């Protein structure tokens, strides 16, 4: 486990990868995006360790939400962990596969008696429509 000094240095270096002059976000961007005052963010980035302030836990969580999973993974990477999104984009491969597997499971359940009756067909219609909508972007007919 990291010491407080090692953890503080790691957080400071990680913040500097994402925020500051020449980086994707300026301190003012962080204030606009998160509501954390620019002055507070600047204090986290101070080069002099005696002037530097450590972000509070809720500040780090807010930054993780704003800066995303790459930032989060870098922050918690010190302890050998990483992050992933719990809310992937609709066209992410995992979401598409899950939708198709879910639809396939519905068809398997309804067809377990080896016949699709009118009740089954009615229940499967929206499932089929969703599966078709999911696959259409991958079809030449969807272009």
Secondary structure, DSSP 8 states (H G I E B T S, - for coil): ---HHHHHHHHHHHHHHHBSTTSSB-HHHHHHHH---HHHHHHHT-SSTTT-----HHHHHHHHHHH-HHHHHHHHGGGT-----SS--TTSHHHHHHHHHHHHHHHHHHTTTS---HHHHHHHHHHHHHHHHHHHTTSGGG-
